[in-house]
Amino acid sequence: MGDTAVKICGLQDVEVLKSMVNLPVDYIGFVFAPSRRRVTPEQAALLSAQLKAWKTPEIPQSVGVFVNPELEELAAIVEEAQLDVVQLHGQESPQFCREVKERLGTRVFKVLSVQSLNENSEASINHELYAGVIDGLLLDTFDPVYGGGSGSTFAWEGIPAYRDWARNHGIPLFVAGGLLPSNVAELIDKYSPDGVDVSSGVESDGVKDIDKIAAFVGRVKQA
């Protein structure tokens, strides 16, 4: 397996993005779902444009984070913000995911918000239905309000079953939920996810912190 992919989610500030241009980040996430990190399509378009100035060999992919969006609304945002990936955090069906891919031409990441991965929960059954439809599977800690972005970890012991399922279907498995510069190397060492996703773990007082982002990226790429 190659480098673990890094996704920094919840970007809102062009200046923060400018300060990240030399970091080996693979995905930048913009939140369109209800959240204090929410951006407008106009803001996301400005942020996406900034990615074109990236100084690393690969320009990060732009990811839009949505919860149960309407397809028409989604289409308008994807076009305005020039998104590469649509990340779906709600109860979106496999049929909806397929329709997004066919109509909008983006890749689709489906998120499982899970309370405990070592329980035979509903989530462990549902992901099977997305085989051949989605382009990435992301595990996040369940949050009753937002659906994800809780800033707390889940039971990592359950990761291998999902990782193996994803690899059998030729798609990457991402892990989110409570990741920090201090714990991400342990996650990678023990469970080898294809990618990691961080938001609150690289913030200070609710604002993205470039020092924490750099530390997080460094730990991932060294792990």
N, C-alpha and C positions, 0 to 999 in steps of 0.2 A: 504494500500500500504506500502511496506517496504522501506528501504533506497533508496534514489535517487542514481542511478549509476553515477560514475564519469569517464569520458574519458578525458585523457590528450593527446592531439594530437600534432604531429610535433616533436617528440623526435628524436634527432640526436646524442646525446652525452652519451656514456656509463657511464661516471662519474656522470652525472646528474641522470641517472637511478639508479645507485648504491646508491645515496643519498636519493632516494625515497622509499627504500625497506620496510620501516615500515609504509608507508601511505596506508590507505584503498582506493586504486585506483582500479577500476574495468576493465578499458580498457586502453591500451596504443596504440596510433596511430602512424603509420609510413607513411609518405607521399611519394608516388611514382609518383605523378602527378607533372607537372611543378610548381615549388614553390621554394622559398629560403630555405624552410625546407625539400627539397627533399633528400631522402637517396637512396643509391644503394642497390640492393638485398644483397650484401655482408655485408654492414653496418647493415642492418635490421636483418640479421642472427645473428650477434654479439649481437645486442640489445635484440633480442628475447631470446637468450641463457641466458642473464642476468636475465630475468624474472623468470627463474627456481630457482633463489636464493632469491626470494621474501619472506619476513618474516611475511606477513599477512596470515590469515587463508585461503584466496583464492588467487591464483596466478592470476594477471591480464591477460585478454585475449589480444592477439596481433591483431591489426586491420591494414590492408593495405588500404590506401586511393588512389583511382584511378579515372581518368577521361577518359571515352570512351576507355578502353584498348582493345587490341586484346586478344582473349581467349588464344591463345598459349603463348603469353608473360605473361599473367596473371598466367597461370598454372606454368610456370617456376619460377616466383617470389614467388608464394604461397608455392611451394615446398622448395625453397632455404631458404626463410625467416621463414618457419614454421608458417604461419599465421592462426589464428583461424577464423577471420572474414574478408570479402572483403567489403569495403565501396565504393559505386559507386556514383560519383558526377556529371556525365555527363548526356547524353541523352540515357542511356542504357535501352533497352526495357525489358518488363517483360519476354520475351522469353530468352533474354541474361542472366538475373538474374537466371532463372530456370536452364539454361545450366551450369552456374558457380556452382550452388549448386550440380547438378547431377554429373558433371565431376570432380570437385575439392573437394567436401565434406566439404566445408566451409559454414559458415552462411553468409548471404548477408544483408547488411544494404543499403537501398536506400536513397539518399539525395534529398530533394527538395530545390532548391535554389530559394528563393522567394523575391520579391521586397516589396510587401505589402500583408500581409495575409488577410486583411479585404476587399480586392478586389476579385471579382470573376475571378481570373486569371487562366491561362492555367494550372498552377501547381495544383490548387484545383480540377481540373477535372482529371488530369492524375494519381494521386495517387491511384484512385479506381482500375486502371488496374492491380495493383501489389498485390491485395488481394490474399492470399494463396501462394504467391511466395516468398516474402521477409521475413526476420527475424527481421527487425527493420526499423523504419522510422525516418529520421533525418531532421530537419528543420534548414536551414542555410540562412544567408543573401545573396542575389544575388550579385555576383561580376562579371562584364563583362569579366575580364581577366582570373581569375582562376576558377570561378564558385562558390567559397566559400572562407572561410578564410579571409574575408574582414576586420574583427575586428570591425564591426559595428552591431548594433542590428536591428531587424525588428519589425513590429507591433505585439506585443505579444498577443493582444486581439484575434487574429485569432487562437491561439493555441488550445483552447478546442475542436474545431471541428475535428482537426487532432488527438488529443489525444483520443477522443472518438472513432474515426474510428479505430485507432491502437488497442485500447483495445477490440473493438468488434471483431477484427481479431486475438487477442491473441498475439500481438507483442508490444514491447516497443516503446515509442516515445522519442526521444532525441531532445534536443534543443541546437543549437550552435549560434554563431554570436554575437560578442561584449560582451561576458560574462567576468566578473571580480569578484575578491573577494568581491567587494563592492556592486554588484547588483544581484549576483546569489541567495541569500537568498530570495529576493523579488520575483524573478521568480518562485522559488519553492513554496513559500507561496501562491502566487496568482494562479498559473497555474498547479502545481503538475505534471511536466513532469516525465517520468520514469527515464530519465537520462539527464545529461548535459555534453557538450563537449566544451573544452577550448583549445586554442592554444596561440594566441598573448596576451591574457589577463593574462597569467602567465609568461610573458617574460620581461626582462629589456634589452633595446638596442638590441632587436632581438634575445636574447639568453634566454633559459629557466632558470627561477629564482627559486631555491628551496624554498626560503621563501614565494614567491607568490604562488607556487604550494601548499605548506603546508597550507597557509591561505585559499586558494580556497577550498581545500578538507575539511578543518575544517568547513568552513561556510556551505558547502553542507550537511555534515553529521550531523550538529547541526540543520539544518533547518527542 
